[in-house]
Amino acid sequence: IGNRGDVIYECWLYDSERQRFVSAPDFSMIDEIDYKARLLISRSSGGVAYWDESTYRLRNGIPEIVREVKTDYARDIRDIIPSRYSDETIVRITKLYRKGRLVRTFYSRHIL
């Protein structure tokens, strides 16, 4: 079963030096390609409150994270959100990366 319970992806890339296809595990988490924006996307879900989406851009042939969005219940992430959010509030956390390094994190209430 894949990331979203439906399909398993395994990526193989052609190695011109060896003249054969070789497994590419760095791409195994990718389940969508945005050809127009040139992005690789990975999504997973664990129910109503738990899901995440990671977006990558290729850098030197390796997927490098540029954005990560996930949701969680406030009670499970108390260390990063204000106490005014009730335990049952679903929070959306967005992390932005530049050259693979985290540069900004922000959060908001997630509307279903």
Secondary structure, 3 states (H helix, E strand, C coil): CCCCCCCCCCCEEEECCCCEEEECHHHCCCCEEECCCCEEEEEEECCCCCEEEEEEEEECCEEEEEEEEEEEEHHHCCCCCCCCCCCCCEEEEEEEEECCEEEEEEEEECCC
